[in-house]
Amino acid sequence: MGGMEQERDEGMRRMAELPAEQMPREKLISRGRAALSDEELIALFLRTGLPGCNVLQLAARLKQAAGSLTVLGSMEAREIAACCKGIGTAKAATLAAVFELGQRAVQESMQAEVMDSPEKVYRLLAGELRYERQENILVLLLNVKRQLLGRCHVAKGTLSRVMTHGRDVFREAVRHSAASIILVHNHPSGDPTPSEADRQLTKNIAESGELLGIPLRDHVIIGTEGVQRVQPYYSFKEQGYL
């Protein structure tokens, strides 16, 4: 126990040795949160560094180990702790909670928006889906103004395939009296190009929606940014399939 306390105290001392203008908390208070780098923001939640590594250096090391801030933000606490030496469960849990809170804030801010474009769908769900390691199918439930009534998780599959049925897709839509829906799923490969199975699923769900009077407005596949891709998603409506 004494050894752990000594390491923590050393990490705090090293942080205190930084010039005042470089201290993340003081910088945020005096200049605003936008003035802080990714590493400085992460450091605020890590709070302490390690022997020979102050908290800013530890934050930089963590971001580098994750690969990017976006990937870090998609990790569960156990994954954060495992990806970088010196990040214990407490620090990892704090960071996971912070990223989740930010994601929920974005989703809440979009509740009143009209979901009339695949860009908005991507903005709403990309943080949750684009780095998922398995395919997931979600349904966005819309009112008559195409505002978000809610969302439901329909199915979870494998690295390359997920299966669902029209009754699963429309169950919650009927229960919430949705006027229409948007189908969303992710491609763990990062390439949002639809497969033949994706096309068939879209056709089946669109036909079921017509029978129920709950039209399918779009089917959006979430991918990731890539050099060869103009956009990190695929919209069946945008491509003329709906």
HELIX and SHEET records of a PDB file:
HELIX    1   1 GLY A    2  ALA A   16  1                                  15    
HELIX    2   2 ALA A   20  GLN A   22  5                                   3    
HELIX    3   3 PRO A   24  ARG A   31  1                                   8    
HELIX    4   4 ARG A   33  ALA A   35  5                                   3    
HELIX    5   5 ASP A   38  LEU A   46  1                                   9    
HELIX    6   6 VAL A   55  ALA A   66  1                                  12    
HELIX    7   7 LEU A   69  SER A   74  1                                   6    
HELIX    8   8 ALA A   77  CYS A   83  1                                   7    
HELIX    9   9 THR A   89  SER A  109  1                                  21    
HELIX   10  10 PRO A  118  LEU A  129  1                                  12    
HELIX   11  11 GLY A  166  ARG A  175  1                                  10    
HELIX   12  12 GLU A  196  LEU A  212  1                                  17    
SHEET    1   A 5 LEU A 148  LYS A 156  0                                        
SHEET    2   A 5 ASN A 136  LEU A 142 -1                                        
SHEET    3   A 5 SER A 180  ASN A 186 -1                                        
SHEET    4   A 5 LEU A 216  ILE A 222  1                                        
SHEET    5   A 5 TYR A 233  SER A 235 -1                                        
END                                                                             
